Amino acid sequence: MIQNEILTLIEQKRMELVEIVAKNGLNSAAAIQISKELDSLLNAYNRQKRKQKSASQS
């Protein structure tokens, strides 16, 4: 996945999380699920950044 695509997905998921938390509360099952999905996207972004950094150093 391209970095810009991941950043777009991260922003969408973040906005979704804000809406879910406002409606259902921070500890709701839906908020926890969306938070996990956001974490996965952030981890994917960080992995890609590390790969890119190591490739440019080689």
mmCIF file of the N, C-alpha and C atoms, coordinates in Angstrom:
data_MODEL
# 
_entry.id   MODEL 
# 
loop_
_atom_site.group_PDB 
_atom_site.id 
_atom_site.type_symbol 
_atom_site.label_atom_id 
_atom_site.label_alt_id 
_atom_site.label_comp_id 
_atom_site.label_asym_id 
_atom_site.label_entity_id 
_atom_site.label_seq_id 
_atom_site.pdbx_PDB_ins_code 
_atom_site.Cartn_x 
_atom_site.Cartn_y 
_atom_site.Cartn_z 
_atom_site.occupancy 
_atom_site.B_iso_or_equiv 
_atom_site.pdbx_formal_charge 
_atom_site.auth_seq_id 
_atom_site.auth_comp_id 
_atom_site.auth_asym_id 
_atom_site.auth_atom_id 
_atom_site.pdbx_PDB_model_num 
ATOM 1   N N  . MET A 1 1  ? 0.847   -1.177 0.000  1.00 0.00 ? 1  MET A N  1 
ATOM 2   C CA . MET A 1 1  ? 0.000   0.000  0.000  1.00 0.00 ? 1  MET A CA 1 
ATOM 3   C C  . MET A 1 1  ? 0.895   1.245  0.000  1.00 0.00 ? 1  MET A C  1 
ATOM 4   N N  . ILE A 1 2  ? 0.505   2.242  -0.744 1.00 0.00 ? 2  ILE A N  1 
ATOM 5   C CA . ILE A 1 2  ? 1.268   3.483  -0.849 1.00 0.00 ? 2  ILE A CA 1 
ATOM 6   C C  . ILE A 1 2  ? 1.036   4.316  0.408  1.00 0.00 ? 2  ILE A C  1 
ATOM 7   N N  . GLN A 1 3  ? 2.085   5.044  0.819  1.00 0.00 ? 3  GLN A N  1 
ATOM 8   C CA . GLN A 1 3  ? 2.013   5.841  2.051  1.00 0.00 ? 3  GLN A CA 1 
ATOM 9   C C  . GLN A 1 3  ? 0.822   6.791  2.062  1.00 0.00 ? 3  GLN A C  1 
ATOM 10  N N  . ASN A 1 4  ? 0.576   7.466  0.949  1.00 0.00 ? 4  ASN A N  1 
ATOM 11  C CA . ASN A 1 4  ? -0.546  8.405  0.914  1.00 0.00 ? 4  ASN A CA 1 
ATOM 12  C C  . ASN A 1 4  ? -1.875  7.699  1.137  1.00 0.00 ? 4  ASN A C  1 
ATOM 13  N N  . GLU A 1 5  ? -1.997  6.489  0.614  1.00 0.00 ? 5  GLU A N  1 
ATOM 14  C CA . GLU A 1 5  ? -3.222  5.712  0.828  1.00 0.00 ? 5  GLU A CA 1 
ATOM 15  C C  . GLU A 1 5  ? -3.379  5.362  2.298  1.00 0.00 ? 5  GLU A C  1 
ATOM 16  N N  . ILE A 1 6  ? -2.283  4.947  2.914  1.00 0.00 ? 6  ILE A N  1 
ATOM 17  C CA . ILE A 1 6  ? -2.337  4.602  4.336  1.00 0.00 ? 6  ILE A CA 1 
ATOM 18  C C  . ILE A 1 6  ? -2.704  5.830  5.162  1.00 0.00 ? 6  ILE A C  1 
ATOM 19  N N  . LEU A 1 7  ? -2.106  6.972  4.838  1.00 0.00 ? 7  LEU A N  1 
ATOM 20  C CA . LEU A 1 7  ? -2.421  8.199  5.581  1.00 0.00 ? 7  LEU A CA 1 
ATOM 21  C C  . LEU A 1 7  ? -3.892  8.573  5.434  1.00 0.00 ? 7  LEU A C  1 
ATOM 22  N N  . THR A 1 8  ? -4.443  8.381  4.248  1.00 0.00 ? 8  THR A N  1 
ATOM 23  C CA . THR A 1 8  ? -5.865  8.657  4.037  1.00 0.00 ? 8  THR A CA 1 
ATOM 24  C C  . THR A 1 8  ? -6.724  7.725  4.872  1.00 0.00 ? 8  THR A C  1 
ATOM 25  N N  . LEU A 1 9  ? -6.381  6.441  4.876  1.00 0.00 ? 9  LEU A N  1 
ATOM 26  C CA . LEU A 1 9  ? -7.126  5.471  5.684  1.00 0.00 ? 9  LEU A CA 1 
ATOM 27  C C  . LEU A 1 9  ? -7.010  5.779  7.175  1.00 0.00 ? 9  LEU A C  1 
ATOM 28  N N  . ILE A 1 10 ? -5.827  6.195  7.608  1.00 0.00 ? 10 ILE A N  1 
ATOM 29  C CA . ILE A 1 10 ? -5.618  6.559  9.017  1.00 0.00 ? 10 ILE A CA 1 
ATOM 30  C C  . ILE A 1 10 ? -6.529  7.720  9.393  1.00 0.00 ? 10 ILE A C  1 
ATOM 31  N N  . GLU A 1 11 ? -6.575  8.732  8.540  1.00 0.00 ? 11 GLU A N  1 
ATOM 32  C CA . GLU A 1 11 ? -7.413  9.900  8.837  1.00 0.00 ? 11 GLU A CA 1 
ATOM 33  C C  . GLU A 1 11 ? -8.888  9.519  8.874  1.00 0.00 ? 11 GLU A C  1 
ATOM 34  N N  . GLN A 1 12 ? -9.322  8.679  7.943  1.00 0.00 ? 12 GLN A N  1 
ATOM 35  C CA . GLN A 1 12 ? -10.723 8.238  7.928  1.00 0.00 ? 12 GLN A CA 1 
ATOM 36  C C  . GLN A 1 12 ? -11.055 7.444  9.185  1.00 0.00 ? 12 GLN A C  1 
ATOM 37  N N  . LYS A 1 13 ? -10.157 6.553  9.560  1.00 0.00 ? 13 LYS A N  1 
ATOM 38  C CA . LYS A 1 13 ? -10.390 5.718  10.742 1.00 0.00 ? 13 LYS A CA 1 
ATOM 39  C C  . LYS A 1 13 ? -10.393 6.576  12.008 1.00 0.00 ? 13 LYS A C  1 
ATOM 40  N N  . ARG A 1 14 ? -9.514  7.579  12.044 1.00 0.00 ? 14 ARG A N  1 
ATOM 41  C CA . ARG A 1 14 ? -9.465  8.478  13.196 1.00 0.00 ? 14 ARG A CA 1 
ATOM 42  C C  . ARG A 1 14 ? -10.786 9.237  13.348 1.00 0.00 ? 14 ARG A C  1 
ATOM 43  N N  . MET A 1 15 ? -11.317 9.729  12.231 1.00 0.00 ? 15 MET A N  1 
ATOM 44  C CA . MET A 1 15 ? -12.594 10.450 12.283 1.00 0.00 ? 15 MET A CA 1 
ATOM 45  C C  . MET A 1 15 ? -13.732 9.506  12.699 1.00 0.00 ? 15 MET A C  1 
ATOM 46  N N  . GLU A 1 16 ? -13.679 8.277  12.207 1.00 0.00 ? 16 GLU A N  1 
ATOM 47  C CA . GLU A 1 16 ? -14.676 7.281  12.589 1.00 0.00 ? 16 GLU A CA 1 
ATOM 48  C C  . GLU A 1 16 ? -14.616 7.014  14.098 1.00 0.00 ? 16 GLU A C  1 
ATOM 49  N N  . LEU A 1 17 ? -13.405 6.915  14.617 1.00 0.00 ? 17 LEU A N  1 
ATOM 50  C CA . LEU A 1 17 ? -13.233 6.679  16.050 1.00 0.00 ? 17 LEU A CA 1 
ATOM 51  C C  . LEU A 1 17 ? -13.796 7.834  16.864 1.00 0.00 ? 17 LEU A C  1 
ATOM 52  N N  . VAL A 1 18 ? -13.539 9.055  16.441 1.00 0.00 ? 18 VAL A N  1 
ATOM 53  C CA . VAL A 1 18 ? -14.062 10.229 17.159 1.00 0.00 ? 18 VAL A CA 1 
ATOM 54  C C  . VAL A 1 18 ? -15.590 10.181 17.202 1.00 0.00 ? 18 VAL A C  1 
ATOM 55  N N  . GLU A 1 19 ? -16.210 9.842  16.081 1.00 0.00 ? 19 GLU A N  1 
ATOM 56  C CA . GLU A 1 19 ? -17.675 9.767  16.030 1.00 0.00 ? 19 GLU A CA 1 
ATOM 57  C C  . GLU A 1 19 ? -18.211 8.655  16.929 1.00 0.00 ? 19 GLU A C  1 
ATOM 58  N N  . ILE A 1 20 ? -17.588 7.492  16.879 1.00 0.00 ? 20 ILE A N  1 
ATOM 59  C CA . ILE A 1 20 ? -18.032 6.356  17.692 1.00 0.00 ? 20 ILE A CA 1 
ATOM 60  C C  . ILE A 1 20 ? -17.902 6.672  19.180 1.00 0.00 ? 20 ILE A C  1 
ATOM 61  N N  . VAL A 1 21 ? -16.786 7.287  19.551 1.00 0.00 ? 21 VAL A N  1 
ATOM 62  C CA . VAL A 1 21 ? -16.571 7.634  20.961 1.00 0.00 ? 21 VAL A CA 1 
ATOM 63  C C  . VAL A 1 21 ? -17.615 8.647  21.415 1.00 0.00 ? 21 VAL A C  1 
ATOM 64  N N  . ALA A 1 22 ? -17.937 9.620  20.568 1.00 0.00 ? 22 ALA A N  1 
ATOM 65  C CA . ALA A 1 22 ? -18.940 10.625 20.925 1.00 0.00 ? 22 ALA A CA 1 
ATOM 66  C C  . ALA A 1 22 ? -20.317 9.984  21.132 1.00 0.00 ? 22 ALA A C  1 
ATOM 67  N N  . LYS A 1 23 ? -20.633 8.973  20.323 1.00 0.00 ? 23 LYS A N  1 
ATOM 68  C CA . LYS A 1 23 ? -21.943 8.329  20.409 1.00 0.00 ? 23 LYS A CA 1 
ATOM 69  C C  . LYS A 1 23 ? -22.007 7.248  21.486 1.00 0.00 ? 23 LYS A C  1 
ATOM 70  N N  . ASN A 1 24 ? -20.942 6.439  21.581 1.00 0.00 ? 24 ASN A N  1 
ATOM 71  C CA . ASN A 1 24 ? -21.007 5.231  22.401 1.00 0.00 ? 24 ASN A CA 1 
ATOM 72  C C  . ASN A 1 24 ? -20.093 5.230  23.617 1.00 0.00 ? 24 ASN A C  1 
ATOM 73  N N  . GLY A 1 25 ? -19.188 6.170  23.702 1.00 0.00 ? 25 GLY A N  1 
ATOM 74  C CA . GLY A 1 25 ? -18.263 6.203  24.831 1.00 0.00 ? 25 GLY A CA 1 
ATOM 75  C C  . GLY A 1 25 ? -16.935 5.547  24.488 1.00 0.00 ? 25 GLY A C  1 
ATOM 76  N N  . LEU A 1 26 ? -15.929 5.918  25.230 1.00 0.00 ? 26 LEU A N  1 
ATOM 77  C CA . LEU A 1 26 ? -14.561 5.484  24.977 1.00 0.00 ? 26 LEU A CA 1 
ATOM 78  C C  . LEU A 1 26 ? -14.366 3.988  25.190 1.00 0.00 ? 26 LEU A C  1 
ATOM 79  N N  . ASN A 1 27 ? -15.092 3.408  26.133 1.00 0.00 ? 27 ASN A N  1 
ATOM 80  C CA . ASN A 1 27 ? -14.905 1.997  26.466 1.00 0.00 ? 27 ASN A CA 1 
ATOM 81  C C  . ASN A 1 27 ? -15.893 1.060  25.781 1.00 0.00 ? 27 ASN A C  1 
ATOM 82  N N  . SER A 1 28 ? -16.617 1.576  24.794 1.00 0.00 ? 28 SER A N  1 
ATOM 83  C CA . SER A 1 28 ? -17.581 0.725  24.091 1.00 0.00 ? 28 SER A CA 1 
ATOM 84  C C  . SER A 1 28 ? -16.847 -0.278 23.213 1.00 0.00 ? 28 SER A C  1 
ATOM 85  N N  . ALA A 1 29 ? -17.505 -1.377 22.923 1.00 0.00 ? 29 ALA A N  1 
ATOM 86  C CA . ALA A 1 29 ? -16.910 -2.416 22.074 1.00 0.00 ? 29 ALA A CA 1 
ATOM 87  C C  . ALA A 1 29 ? -16.587 -1.856 20.689 1.00 0.00 ? 29 ALA A C  1 
ATOM 88  N N  . ALA A 1 30 ? -17.465 -1.006 20.174 1.00 0.00 ? 30 ALA A N  1 
ATOM 89  C CA . ALA A 1 30 ? -17.237 -0.420 18.848 1.00 0.00 ? 30 ALA A CA 1 
ATOM 90  C C  . ALA A 1 30 ? -16.001 0.475  18.851 1.00 0.00 ? 30 ALA A C  1 
ATOM 91  N N  . ALA A 1 31 ? -15.843 1.280  19.886 1.00 0.00 ? 31 ALA A N  1 
ATOM 92  C CA . ALA A 1 31 ? -14.675 2.171  19.976 1.00 0.00 ? 31 ALA A CA 1 
ATOM 93  C C  . ALA A 1 31 ? -13.387 1.370  20.096 1.00 0.00 ? 31 ALA A C  1 
ATOM 94  N N  . ILE A 1 32 ? -13.430 0.315  20.859 1.00 0.00 ? 32 ILE A N  1 
ATOM 95  C CA . ILE A 1 32 ? -12.236 -0.530 21.023 1.00 0.00 ? 32 ILE A CA 1 
ATOM 96  C C  . ILE A 1 32 ? -11.872 -1.190 19.698 1.00 0.00 ? 32 ILE A C  1 
ATOM 97  N N  . GLN A 1 33 ? -12.868 -1.667 18.953 1.00 0.00 ? 33 GLN A N  1 
ATOM 98  C CA . GLN A 1 33 ? -12.612 -2.294 17.657 1.00 0.00 ? 33 GLN A CA 1 
ATOM 99  C C  . GLN A 1 33 ? -12.002 -1.298 16.671 1.00 0.00 ? 33 GLN A C  1 
ATOM 100 N N  . ILE A 1 34 ? -12.580 -0.111 16.586 1.00 0.00 ? 34 ILE A N  1 
ATOM 101 C CA . ILE A 1 34 ? -12.073 0.911  15.670 1.00 0.00 ? 34 ILE A CA 1 
ATOM 102 C C  . ILE A 1 34 ? -10.664 1.321  16.090 1.00 0.00 ? 34 ILE A C  1 
ATOM 103 N N  . SER A 1 35 ? -10.432 1.413  17.382 1.00 0.00 ? 35 SER A N  1 
ATOM 104 C CA . SER A 1 35 ? -9.097  1.753  17.884 1.00 0.00 ? 35 SER A CA 1 
ATOM 105 C C  . SER A 1 35 ? -8.064  0.710  17.466 1.00 0.00 ? 35 SER A C  1 
ATOM 106 N N  . LYS A 1 36 ? -8.439  -0.552 17.526 1.00 0.00 ? 36 LYS A N  1 
ATOM 107 C CA . LYS A 1 36 ? -7.532  -1.633 17.094 1.00 0.00 ? 36 LYS A CA 1 
ATOM 108 C C  . LYS A 1 36 ? -7.238  -1.526 15.601 1.00 0.00 ? 36 LYS A C  1 
ATOM 109 N N  . GLU A 1 37 ? -8.257  -1.209 14.824 1.00 0.00 ? 37 GLU A N  1 
ATOM 110 C CA . GLU A 1 37 ? -8.070  -1.057 13.383 1.00 0.00 ? 37 GLU A CA 1 
ATOM 111 C C  . GLU A 1 37 ? -7.144  0.131  13.091 1.00 0.00 ? 37 GLU A C  1 
ATOM 112 N N  . LEU A 1 38 ? -7.323  1.209  13.838 1.00 0.00 ? 38 LEU A N  1 
ATOM 113 C CA . LEU A 1 38 ? -6.459  2.382  13.687 1.00 0.00 ? 38 LEU A CA 1 
ATOM 114 C C  . LEU A 1 38 ? -5.023  2.029  14.059 1.00 0.00 ? 38 LEU A C  1 
ATOM 115 N N  . ASP A 1 39 ? -4.853  1.285  15.130 1.00 0.00 ? 39 ASP A N  1 
ATOM 116 C CA . ASP A 1 39 ? -3.515  0.838  15.528 1.00 0.00 ? 39 ASP A CA 1 
ATOM 117 C C  . ASP A 1 39 ? -2.844  0.031  14.419 1.00 0.00 ? 39 ASP A C  1 
ATOM 118 N N  . SER A 1 40 ? -3.594  -0.840 13.790 1.00 0.00 ? 40 SER A N  1 
ATOM 119 C CA . SER A 1 40 ? -3.048  -1.656 12.699 1.00 0.00 ? 40 SER A CA 1 
ATOM 120 C C  . SER A 1 40 ? -2.598  -0.786 11.530 1.00 0.00 ? 40 SER A C  1 
ATOM 121 N N  . LEU A 1 41 ? -3.401  0.211  11.200 1.00 0.00 ? 41 LEU A N  1 
ATOM 122 C CA . LEU A 1 41 ? -3.023  1.125  10.125 1.00 0.00 ? 41 LEU A CA 1 
ATOM 123 C C  . LEU A 1 41 ? -1.771  1.919  10.483 1.00 0.00 ? 41 LEU A C  1 
ATOM 124 N N  . LEU A 1 42 ? -1.705  2.382  11.721 1.00 0.00 ? 42 LEU A N  1 
ATOM 125 C CA . LEU A 1 42 ? -0.525  3.135  12.165 1.00 0.00 ? 42 LEU A CA 1 
ATOM 126 C C  . LEU A 1 42 ? 0.719   2.259  12.146 1.00 0.00 ? 42 LEU A C  1 
ATOM 127 N N  . ASN A 1 43 ? 0.575   1.013  12.549 1.00 0.00 ? 43 ASN A N  1 
ATOM 128 C CA . ASN A 1 43 ? 1.710   0.081  12.509 1.00 0.00 ? 43 ASN A CA 1 
ATOM 129 C C  . ASN A 1 43 ? 2.158   -0.166 11.073 1.00 0.00 ? 43 ASN A C  1 
ATOM 130 N N  . ALA A 1 44 ? 1.209   -0.320 10.156 1.00 0.00 ? 44 ALA A N  1 
ATOM 131 C CA . ALA A 1 44 ? 1.543   -0.526 8.744  1.00 0.00 ? 44 ALA A CA 1 
ATOM 132 C C  . ALA A 1 44 ? 2.285   0.684  8.192  1.00 0.00 ? 44 ALA A C  1 
ATOM 133 N N  . TYR A 1 45 ? 1.835   1.864  8.558  1.00 0.00 ? 45 TYR A N  1 
ATOM 134 C CA . TYR A 1 45 ? 2.494   3.100  8.114  1.00 0.00 ? 45 TYR A CA 1 
ATOM 135 C C  . TYR A 1 45 ? 3.923   3.154  8.654  1.00 0.00 ? 45 TYR A C  1 
ATOM 136 N N  . ASN A 1 46 ? 4.094   2.859  9.919  1.00 0.00 ? 46 ASN A N  1 
ATOM 137 C CA . ASN A 1 46 ? 5.430   2.899  10.519 1.00 0.00 ? 46 ASN A CA 1 
ATOM 138 C C  . ASN A 1 46 ? 6.354   1.855  9.907  1.00 0.00 ? 46 ASN A C  1 
ATOM 139 N N  . ARG A 1 47 ? 5.838   0.659  9.624  1.00 0.00 ? 47 ARG A N  1 
ATOM 140 C CA . ARG A 1 47 ? 6.654   -0.372 8.962  1.00 0.00 ? 47 ARG A CA 1 
ATOM 141 C C  . ARG A 1 47 ? 7.116   0.110  7.595  1.00 0.00 ? 47 ARG A C  1 
ATOM 142 N N  . GLN A 1 48 ? 6.205   0.724  6.862  1.00 0.00 ? 48 GLN A N  1 
ATOM 143 C CA . GLN A 1 48 ? 6.543   1.200  5.532  1.00 0.00 ? 48 GLN A CA 1 
ATOM 144 C C  . GLN A 1 48 ? 7.590   2.320  5.600  1.00 0.00 ? 48 GLN A C  1 
ATOM 145 N N  . LYS A 1 49 ? 7.451   3.197  6.566  1.00 0.00 ? 49 LYS A N  1 
ATOM 146 C CA . LYS A 1 49 ? 8.435   4.278  6.734  1.00 0.00 ? 49 LYS A CA 1 
ATOM 147 C C  . LYS A 1 49 ? 9.808   3.701  7.051  1.00 0.00 ? 49 LYS A C  1 
ATOM 148 N N  . ARG A 1 50 ? 9.864   2.669  7.908  1.00 0.00 ? 50 ARG A N  1 
ATOM 149 C CA . ARG A 1 50 ? 11.141  2.045  8.243  1.00 0.00 ? 50 ARG A CA 1 
ATOM 150 C C  . ARG A 1 50 ? 11.769  1.381  7.036  1.00 0.00 ? 50 ARG A C  1 
ATOM 151 N N  . LYS A 1 51 ? 10.949  0.677  6.233  1.00 0.00 ? 51 LYS A N  1 
ATOM 152 C CA . LYS A 1 51 ? 11.456  0.038  5.018  1.00 0.00 ? 51 LYS A CA 1 
ATOM 153 C C  . LYS A 1 51 ? 12.025  1.085  4.067  1.00 0.00 ? 51 LYS A C  1 
ATOM 154 N N  . GLN A 1 52 ? 11.297  2.171  3.926  1.00 0.00 ? 52 GLN A N  1 
ATOM 155 C CA . GLN A 1 52 ? 11.711  3.230  3.026  1.00 0.00 ? 52 GLN A CA 1 
ATOM 156 C C  . GLN A 1 52 ? 13.033  3.847  3.506  1.00 0.00 ? 52 GLN A C  1 
ATOM 157 N N  . LYS A 1 53 ? 13.144  4.036  4.806  1.00 0.00 ? 53 LYS A N  1 
ATOM 158 C CA . LYS A 1 53 ? 14.354  4.630  5.377  1.00 0.00 ? 53 LYS A CA 1 
ATOM 159 C C  . LYS A 1 53 ? 15.545  3.706  5.177  1.00 0.00 ? 53 LYS A C  1 
ATOM 160 N N  . SER A 1 54 ? 15.363  2.411  5.434  1.00 0.00 ? 54 SER A N  1 
ATOM 161 C CA . SER A 1 54 ? 16.469  1.479  5.286  1.00 0.00 ? 54 SER A CA 1 
ATOM 162 C C  . SER A 1 54 ? 16.867  1.302  3.822  1.00 0.00 ? 54 SER A C  1 
ATOM 163 N N  . ALA A 1 55 ? 15.897  1.392  2.919  1.00 0.00 ? 55 ALA A N  1 
ATOM 164 C CA . ALA A 1 55 ? 16.196  1.281  1.492  1.00 0.00 ? 55 ALA A CA 1 
ATOM 165 C C  . ALA A 1 55 ? 16.998  2.492  1.007  1.00 0.00 ? 55 ALA A C  1 
ATOM 166 N N  . SER A 1 56 ? 16.688  3.661  1.543  1.00 0.00 ? 56 SER A N  1 
ATOM 167 C CA . SER A 1 56 ? 17.404  4.864  1.123  1.00 0.00 ? 56 SER A CA 1 
ATOM 168 C C  . SER A 1 56 ? 18.807  4.924  1.713  1.00 0.00 ? 56 SER A C  1 
ATOM 169 N N  . GLN A 1 57 ? 19.042  4.218  2.797  1.00 0.00 ? 57 GLN A N  1 
ATOM 170 C CA . GLN A 1 57 ? 20.364  4.196  3.431  1.00 0.00 ? 57 GLN A CA 1 
ATOM 171 C C  . GLN A 1 57 ? 21.274  3.171  2.768  1.00 0.00 ? 57 GLN A C  1 
ATOM 172 N N  . SER A 1 58 ? 20.701  2.242  2.035  1.00 0.00 ? 58 SER A N  1 
ATOM 173 C CA . SER A 1 58 ? 21.488  1.178  1.397  1.00 0.00 ? 58 SER A CA 1 
ATOM 174 C C  . SER A 1 58 ? 22.183  1.662  0.141  1.00 0.00 ? 58 SER A C  1 
# 
